[in-house]
Amino acid sequence: MTFRHRIDLYEYGETQNEWGDVEHAYSRKFKDVPAEWISGPGREFLADEATRSETTGRFKIRWVPGVHEKMQVHWDGKVFEIKAPPQPDSTGRRELLLMVGSVK
């Protein structure tokens, strides 16, 4: 299996801005994680009187501790949310499968 793509994983949490105020936002937790993109079905639908599209698919990554379904994946200028708990391979320590859907 070739992991030819690089993704960043972001986690939602508290961060401090330059004035020291606490903000709730996504911050990068893992950078340049090797991944393979496996596309799934996309769809177009009508919402708010405009045509919208949604991309779904999967990312297969090497096992990384701390990856969970409340994270976001940033890849190639697109933002995806993880839709389900990461699925480990049969060993539980080699690879993770992330089911994702586009955010915007």
Sine and cosine of phi, psi and omega as CSV:
sin_phi,cos_phi,sin_psi,cos_psi,sin_omega,cos_omega
0.00,0.00,0.78,-0.62,0.02,-1.00
-0.98,-0.21,0.78,-0.63,0.04,-1.00
-0.98,-0.22,0.99,0.13,-0.13,-0.99
-1.00,-0.02,-0.13,0.99,0.01,-1.00
-0.98,-0.21,0.36,-0.93,0.08,-1.00
-0.83,-0.55,0.80,-0.61,-0.01,-1.00
-0.86,-0.52,0.34,-0.94,0.13,-0.99
-0.90,-0.43,0.66,-0.76,0.04,-1.00
-0.95,-0.32,0.79,-0.61,-0.04,-1.00
-0.92,-0.39,0.60,-0.80,0.00,-1.00
-0.86,-0.51,0.66,-0.75,0.01,-1.00
-0.99,0.15,0.73,-0.69,0.00,-1.00
-0.08,-1.00,-0.18,-0.98,0.01,-1.00
-1.00,0.02,0.71,-0.70,0.10,-0.99
-0.74,-0.67,0.29,-0.96,0.05,-1.00
-0.95,-0.31,0.69,-0.72,0.07,-1.00
-1.00,0.07,-0.08,-1.00,-0.08,-1.00
-0.92,0.39,-0.28,0.96,0.03,-1.00
-1.00,-0.10,0.00,1.00,0.02,-1.00
1.00,0.02,0.07,1.00,0.03,-1.00
-0.98,0.21,0.55,-0.83,0.02,-1.00
-1.00,0.09,0.78,-0.63,0.05,-1.00
-0.82,-0.58,0.49,-0.87,0.09,-1.00
-0.98,-0.20,0.87,-0.49,-0.06,-1.00
-0.34,-0.94,0.17,-0.99,0.09,-1.00
-0.99,0.10,0.68,-0.73,0.08,-1.00
-0.74,-0.67,0.52,-0.85,-0.07,-1.00
-0.94,0.34,0.80,-0.60,0.04,-1.00
-0.97,-0.23,-0.64,0.76,0.02,-1.00
-0.77,-0.63,0.74,-0.67,-0.05,-1.00
-0.91,-0.42,0.61,-0.79,0.08,-1.00
0.80,0.59,0.76,0.64,0.05,-1.00
-0.98,0.18,0.82,-0.57,0.04,-1.00
-0.89,0.45,0.72,-0.70,-0.07,-1.00
-0.51,-0.86,0.33,-0.94,0.15,-0.99
-0.86,-0.51,0.78,-0.63,0.02,-1.00
-1.00,0.01,0.79,-0.61,0.08,-1.00
-0.86,-0.51,0.95,-0.30,-0.09,-1.00
-0.96,0.30,0.50,-0.87,0.05,-1.00
-0.85,-0.53,-0.23,-0.97,-0.02,-1.00
-0.95,0.31,0.67,-0.74,0.12,-0.99
-0.97,-0.24,0.20,-0.98,0.04,-1.00
-0.48,-0.88,0.43,-0.90,0.12,-0.99
-0.88,-0.48,0.60,-0.80,-0.01,-1.00
-0.51,-0.86,0.29,-0.96,-0.01,-1.00
-0.99,-0.15,0.86,-0.52,0.04,-1.00
-0.61,-0.79,0.71,-0.71,-0.01,-1.00
0.81,0.59,0.64,0.77,0.03,-1.00
0.86,0.52,0.45,0.89,0.06,-1.00
-0.66,-0.75,0.53,-0.85,0.03,-1.00
-0.98,0.21,0.79,-0.62,0.03,-1.00
-0.89,-0.46,0.39,-0.92,0.07,-1.00
-0.76,-0.65,0.45,-0.89,0.01,-1.00
-0.71,-0.71,0.73,-0.68,0.04,-1.00
-0.95,-0.32,0.75,-0.66,0.08,-1.00
-0.83,-0.56,0.42,-0.91,0.01,-1.00
0.01,-1.00,-0.29,-0.96,-0.03,-1.00
-0.66,-0.75,0.54,-0.84,0.17,-0.99
-0.91,-0.42,0.77,-0.64,0.13,-0.99
-0.97,-0.23,0.82,-0.58,-0.03,-1.00
-0.77,-0.63,0.32,-0.95,0.15,-0.99
-0.92,0.40,0.46,-0.89,-0.04,-1.00
-0.88,0.48,0.78,-0.62,0.05,-1.00
-0.76,-0.65,0.80,-0.60,0.01,-1.00
-0.93,0.36,0.63,-0.78,0.09,-1.00
1.00,-0.06,0.09,1.00,0.04,-1.00
-0.99,0.13,0.75,-0.66,-0.02,-1.00
-0.60,-0.80,0.13,-0.99,-0.13,-0.99
-0.96,0.28,-0.10,0.99,0.02,-1.00
-1.00,-0.09,0.20,0.98,-0.01,-1.00
-0.99,-0.12,0.21,-0.98,0.10,-0.99
-0.88,-0.47,0.48,-0.88,0.07,-1.00
-0.93,-0.36,0.78,-0.62,0.08,-1.00
-0.93,-0.37,0.84,-0.54,-0.03,-1.00
-0.49,-0.87,0.78,-0.63,0.12,-0.99
0.82,0.57,0.63,0.77,0.01,-1.00
0.98,0.20,0.10,0.99,0.00,-1.00
-0.91,-0.41,0.47,-0.88,0.02,-1.00
-0.89,-0.45,0.78,-0.63,0.02,-1.00
-0.85,-0.53,0.57,-0.82,0.14,-0.99
-0.97,-0.25,0.58,-0.81,0.03,-1.00
-0.98,0.20,0.85,-0.53,-0.14,-0.99
-1.00,0.02,-0.33,0.94,-0.07,-1.00
-0.55,-0.83,0.29,-0.96,0.06,-1.00
-0.85,0.53,0.64,-0.77,0.01,-1.00
-0.84,0.54,0.68,-0.74,-0.02,-1.00
-0.99,-0.17,0.89,-0.45,0.03,-1.00
-0.98,0.22,0.31,-0.95,0.09,-1.00
-0.97,0.25,-0.10,-1.00,-0.08,-1.00
-0.90,0.44,-0.46,0.89,0.02,-1.00
-0.99,0.11,-0.39,0.92,-0.01,-1.00
0.99,0.17,0.01,1.00,-0.07,-1.00
-0.66,-0.75,0.15,0.99,-0.04,-1.00
-0.96,-0.30,-0.77,0.64,-0.07,-1.00
-0.66,-0.75,0.40,-0.91,0.11,-0.99
-0.82,-0.57,0.58,-0.81,0.09,-1.00
-0.93,-0.36,0.84,-0.53,-0.02,-1.00
-0.95,-0.30,0.88,-0.48,0.09,-1.00
-1.00,0.06,0.85,-0.52,-0.12,-0.99
-0.78,-0.63,0.37,-0.93,0.12,-0.99
-0.66,-0.75,0.53,-0.85,-0.05,-1.00
-0.93,0.37,0.54,-0.84,-0.02,-1.00
-1.00,0.04,-0.71,0.70,-0.07,-1.00
-0.84,-0.55,0.00,0.00,0.00,0.00
